[in-house]
């Protein structure tokens, strides 16, 4: 089988809330284990020095592991910040590279953001987004119930 590089997220865009824990997974399939540790990460086209980022206490840490015939490297954010937003690319030459765009939200509406095809895209954290919408919907329903109850008691 031919080696390939892909991101763990199937989406080109990943929308996350500021402060949430985020993992960007880079998967190199059908590769030799000698490539473990040779993945290079870029943010907005600039190479990330994985060791320096750990030393100076930046908001990102890296972990590599082997899963069957694949190498998986995870870039983890303990609490993602607005400054962490950008294009993240993992690359293993000459095999290839994969990119995901991380959007960090702080009260914005991710449905208003689209990728190139004009279709709103929510990452694997989409279930979290769905739960937030359900919570907001429940709060609206609860508010209406309180108003109706107060109106009934005034009669």
C-alpha positions as CSV (number, residue, x, y, z in Angstrom):
1,X,0.0,0.0,0.0
2,X,1.1,3.6,-0.7
3,X,1.9,5.8,2.3
4,X,-0.3,8.8,2.8
5,X,-0.7,11.8,5.2
6,X,-4.0,13.0,6.4
7,X,-5.5,14.9,9.3
8,X,-7.7,13.1,11.8
9,X,-10.5,15.5,11.2
10,X,-12.4,14.9,7.9
11,X,-13.1,18.7,7.7
12,X,-10.8,21.3,6.2
13,X,-12.0,23.8,8.9
14,X,-12.3,23.1,12.6
15,X,-14.4,25.5,14.7
16,X,-13.7,25.5,18.4
17,X,-14.5,27.6,21.4
18,X,-11.8,29.7,23.1
19,X,-10.5,27.8,26.2
20,X,-11.5,24.4,25.0
21,X,-9.1,21.4,24.7
22,X,-8.2,20.7,21.1
23,X,-6.2,18.0,19.4
24,X,-5.0,18.1,15.9
25,X,-4.2,14.6,14.7
26,X,-1.9,13.9,11.9
27,X,-1.9,10.4,10.6
28,X,0.7,8.9,8.3
29,X,-0.7,5.6,7.0
30,X,1.2,2.7,5.6
31,X,4.6,4.0,6.6
32,X,7.8,2.5,8.1
33,X,8.3,3.2,11.8
34,X,11.6,4.8,11.0
35,X,9.6,7.9,10.2
36,X,8.4,8.2,13.8
37,X,9.5,11.7,15.0
38,X,10.2,13.0,11.5
39,X,6.8,14.8,11.0
40,X,7.1,18.5,10.6
41,X,4.3,20.9,11.6
42,X,3.7,24.4,10.3
43,X,1.4,27.1,11.4
44,X,0.5,29.6,8.6
45,X,3.4,28.3,6.6
46,X,6.0,28.8,9.4
47,X,7.6,25.7,10.8
48,X,6.8,25.0,14.4
49,X,9.8,24.1,16.5
50,X,8.2,21.3,18.7
51,X,11.0,21.3,21.3
52,X,11.2,25.1,21.6
53,X,7.4,25.3,22.0
54,X,7.6,23.0,25.0
55,X,10.5,24.9,26.6
56,X,9.0,28.4,26.3
57,X,5.6,27.2,27.5
58,X,3.6,27.9,24.4
59,X,0.1,26.6,24.3
60,X,0.8,23.5,22.2
61,X,2.4,20.1,23.0
62,X,3.2,17.2,20.6
63,X,2.9,13.5,21.1
64,X,3.7,10.7,18.7
65,X,2.5,7.1,18.7
66,X,2.3,4.1,16.5
67,X,-1.1,2.6,15.7
68,X,-0.9,-0.6,13.5
69,X,0.9,0.5,10.3
70,X,0.4,4.2,11.0
71,X,2.2,6.9,12.8
72,X,-0.1,9.3,14.6
73,X,1.2,12.6,15.9
74,X,-1.1,14.8,18.0
75,X,-0.8,18.5,18.5
76,X,-2.6,19.3,21.7
77,X,-3.9,22.6,23.1
78,X,-4.8,22.6,26.8
79,X,-6.9,25.7,26.4
80,X,-7.0,27.1,22.9
81,X,-6.6,30.9,22.5
82,X,-7.5,33.3,19.7
83,X,-3.8,33.5,18.9
84,X,-3.8,29.8,18.2
85,X,-6.1,30.2,15.2
86,X,-4.6,29.5,11.8
87,X,-3.7,27.0,9.2
88,X,-1.9,23.9,10.6
89,X,0.0,21.6,8.3
90,X,1.7,18.4,9.1
91,X,4.2,17.1,6.6
92,X,6.4,14.1,6.0
93,X,8.5,14.4,2.9
94,X,8.5,12.9,0.4
95,X,5.2,11.2,1.4
96,X,3.0,14.4,1.6
97,X,1.2,16.8,3.9
98,X,-2.2,17.6,5.2
99,X,-3.7,20.9,6.5
100,X,-6.6,21.9,8.7
101,X,-7.7,25.5,9.5
102,X,-8.4,26.1,13.2
103,X,-10.9,28.8,13.9
104,X,-11.1,29.9,17.5
105,X,-14.5,31.3,18.5
106,X,-15.4,33.7,21.3
107,X,-19.1,34.2,21.0
108,X,-19.1,34.3,17.2
109,X,-21.6,32.3,15.2
110,X,-19.7,29.5,13.4
111,X,-22.6,29.0,11.0
112,X,-21.7,32.4,9.6
113,X,-18.2,31.1,8.7
114,X,-17.9,29.1,5.5
115,X,-15.1,27.3,3.7
116,X,-14.4,27.7,0.0
117,X,-17.4,25.7,-1.1
118,X,-19.8,28.0,0.8
119,X,-21.0,25.2,3.1
120,X,-20.8,25.7,6.9
121,X,-18.4,23.2,8.4
122,X,-18.2,22.1,12.0
123,X,-15.3,19.8,13.1
124,X,-15.5,16.7,15.2
125,X,-16.3,19.1,18.0
126,X,-19.6,19.6,16.1
127,X,-21.4,17.6,18.7
128,X,-20.3,20.1,21.3
129,X,-21.7,22.9,19.1
130,X,-25.0,21.0,18.7
131,X,-25.2,20.6,22.5
132,X,-24.6,24.4,22.9
133,X,-27.4,25.1,20.5
134,X,-29.7,22.7,22.3
135,X,-28.8,24.4,25.6
136,X,-29.6,27.9,24.2
137,X,-32.9,26.6,22.8
138,X,-33.8,25.1,26.2
139,X,-33.0,28.5,27.8
140,X,-35.3,30.3,25.4
141,X,-38.1,27.8,26.1
142,X,-37.5,28.1,29.8
143,X,-37.6,31.9,29.6
144,X,-40.9,31.8,27.7
145,X,-42.3,29.4,30.4
146,X,-41.2,31.9,33.1
147,X,-42.9,34.8,31.3
148,X,-46.1,32.8,30.8
149,X,-46.1,31.7,34.4
150,X,-45.5,35.2,35.7
151,X,-48.3,36.5,33.4
152,X,-50.7,33.7,34.7
153,X,-49.9,34.6,38.3
154,X,-50.7,38.3,37.6
155,X,-54.3,37.5,36.6
